[in-house]
Amino acid sequence: MTENNEKEAVWVVGHRNPDTDSICAAVSYAYLKNRIDDSRLYIAKKAGPLNGETRYVLRRFSFPEPETVHDVKTQIRDLHIRHTPGISSHYSLKKAWELMKAEDVVTLPIVDEDNRLVGIINNGDIAYSYMDVYDNSVLGRARTQYKNIVETLNGRLLTGNIHGYVVRGKVVVASGNREAIRNEIEEDDVVILGNVRERQEIALEKKPSCMIVTGVSDVDREIVEEAASIDCVLIATEYDSFTTARLINQSMPIKYFMTRKDLETFELDDTIDDVKDRMAKIRHRDFPVLDGDGHYMGMFSRRNLLSMERKKLILVDHNEKSQAVDGIDEADILEIIDHHRIGSLETIQPIYFRNQPLGCSSTIIYRMFLENNVEIPGQIAGLMLSAIISDTLMFRSPTCTEYDVEAGHALAEIAGVEIEELANAIFEAGSDFAGKSDEEIFYQDFKVFHEGTVAFGVAQVSAVSSQELEKVGERLQPYLKTVLADQNLSMVFMLLTNIIRQGSAVIYDGREAREMLGSAFGNEVLKEDEAELPGVVSRKKQFIPNLCEAIANRND
């Protein structure tokens, strides 16, 4: 897969429902990889919509929002499709046939002036035109251009408008005696005859639309002048009359024979799974490929499946399949940079996997900048610092290490910002729930986990105001039932984390959710419809391990 004409593209992407670290790590690591590896193009992507906190961080440090990746299944755009040139519907049958031979293809796409597909023609259509067209008036009905006739016959236009069209009349081969010629030819006919002046004069008396003189490259000047005087197109060809008569139907435009309805086409974004299902029901060999706006991009055939290339990814801030972008099994994972527990992802071959027990993925990436002696620009430093502040709650989280603190202060100096001021701005942006839907609030930081056969989800929101968190909890408690059904989970929890007080309230739903919370943290934390967890601010280090242990031991 390439996103320019030279380098193979590698996407650097974080988890679904991305938080600030997931986005900033993707952007920062893509920058680092492009500095130390010029053989590929590393591009930061995101696997879901941004939350308010992350959007603020990107704006503050003047970074564009990464493009969203909905899935990473192999698509037609990942294949080496053939770029057979699109042709005009005015092409002659002969010219189309010659192009098929030159390109070694059996199907040609036909496009308009805007490169939009209007039809296709294949070698069977051309064979049909040779074998089944016996009507001598077909040139007119097909609106054959004189230019096509000249080209097909390797002829020379002596008079008339080469861009004009045959619109009426029939094709007549004037091979009989003079009386027969007079009886055969009618006004506006296309007349084929040899280089006999007397016959040419008889033909011109009938005012044909076109006269083709065979076996010559030139015609008497008087005949040329007479043809011009009656607006007759005069063509000379060195082919004999038999060959001319045999070839002239090949001058007809392909639009008369092309298939223009019910075209079987694919789009660049179509997945290979969908393509295979459709192709199994269709006998065609070649299919046009279009972009999202209907523009022709190339031709796809069954043999293209042999050149299929998986999308190449680097994952940051996660290593669990349930948190990865859809279609992860169909992609080639090249690297993983993470600070969470080892999850469920499997790879086809050994990869570079860097997993360290630090408070933030961006701390790992900061250290990789140092290890590779790559200077950190101020904007990148601002992003990594913001991620560390967010993930460690400004160094207050139990997941925070001395390396996170060291990295944070070094990055603040590079970015030219004051840590506390930036932290207050980040937390304030993340606490702004006004105007957001229940779905937007809940999924701004949500992950699915598995313990044995149990799938459970955990969301987390943070704020500096207890009143704001209470409002969110009351509002989202009913929404948890929707999450259970939509995500097919056994239990769902939402941590409402107070950054100032360093604790979390937990709302929950699911048949065993209350029991598991009591088992994990003690029944004394259970209130009427929530749990209070003083000192618990880290989902990764404080909440998930205790909950997983409780679930694993529930039947012991």
C-alpha positions, 0 to 999 in steps of 0.5 A: 500500500502506498500513499505517494508514488515512492514510499510504502505507507505505514499507519501509526494508530492508537486504540479505539475511543482514543485519549490524549496519549493515544493520539499524541503518541501516534503523531510523535512516533510517526514523526520519529520514525520518519526521521530515522527511516526514510524507506517508508512513509509513517502516517499518524491515524486515529481509530475514533473521534477525539474527545474535548481534551485531545482536541484542545491539545492539538489546537494549542500546539497547532497540529491537524487532527489525524485522519480517522481509520474505521477499519484496516481490512485489505481493500482494493486500494491495497492491490496493484490494480492495472491502470488501463487507460480510459478511452473516449466513446468516440474511439473506433472499433479498430482503434479500440481493438489495437489498444487491447492488443497493445495493452494485452487486455480484453476489456477497455473502460470508456470515460467522459471528459471528467474521467467518469466511467460511462461504459465498457467494451470487451473483445466479445463486443468487437467480435460481435460487431464483425460477425453480426452487423449486416445492415448497410445503414449502420454507419449513420445510426452509429453516428460514425465520425469521418475522422474514424473512417480516415483512420480506419482506412489509413486514408487521406481526407481530400475535402470536407470536415473530418470532424463531421458525422455520417448521419444518414444514408447507407454504404454502397460499393459502386462496382456495377455498370453505370446504370447500376451505379445510378440506381444503387446510389441515393443522396447522403449515401457513403459510396466506395468505388475505384479510381475511375473518373466516369464512375466518380462523376456519376456518383457525385451526381447523386450528392453522396455525403461521402465518397471513398476512392480506393487503390489511390492516395490522390484523386483528380483535381476536378473531382476534388473540386466537384466534391467540395462544391456539393459538401461531399467528404472525399477520402482516398485510400490505398486499400482496394474496394474489397478491403475497404468494404470489409474494414469500414464497419470497424470505423464505427464508434464504440459507444454504439456497442459498449455496455453502459447499463448495470455495470459491475464496478468496484470502489477503492475502499471496497474490502477484499472479502466483499470483492470475493463474494461479488466476484463469485457470482459474476463471470467477468474477467475485468472490473473497473475500479472507481473512487468515491466520486465515480472517477475511473481509477483502473481495472481489477481482475481475479489475478490481482488478488495474488498481489494483495498487500496487507495494510502495515501498522504500528500500534501505540498505547494498546496491545489488546485486540478488543481495543484495536481498530476493526480488521486488525487480523487482516493487517501486518503489525510491524511494531507495538509501543505500549505501557499497559498489560500484555493483551490478546493480540497475536502477530504472524511474525516476530515484531518490535514490541516495546512495553514498559511499566511507565505512566504514559506511552509518550514517555517511552517515545520521549526516551526513544527520541533520546536513544536515536539522537533525534531533536524534539521540535517544540510542537512535538514536545508539547504533545508528548508533555500533554499526554504525560500530564493527562495519563499521570494526572499531572504526576499524581497517578500511582502509575506515574514513575520518576521517568514520567516526571523527568520526561515531563519537565524536559519536554516542558522546557523544550515546548516553552510551557509551564506545566501547571498552567498547561495541566489546568487548561487540559483538565478544564477542556476534558471536564467540559461536558456541555453540549455533548451527548451521552454517547460522546461523554461515555465513549471519550475514554472507553475500553473493553477487557476480557478475563477468561470468558467474561467481557467487561467495559470500563469508561473513565472521565476526569474533572476537577469539580465534584458537582460536575462529576455527580451530574455526569454520573446521574445522567449516564447511569441509565445509558449503561444498559445501552452500552451493555447491549451494544457492546455485548458485555457482561458488565460495564463500569464508569469511573468518575475521577476527581483530579483534585480529591484523588479518588473515583466514584463508579457507576455500573450495570450488569448482573454481577457488577455490584458483586464484583466491585464488592469482591474487588474493593470491599463491600464497604465501598458500595453505596446505593447505586454506585461505589466510592473508591478513595485514592483510586484514579488509575484504571490501568493500575488500580481498577482493572487488576483488582477487578480481573482478580475478583472475576477470576476468583468468583467461582473458587 
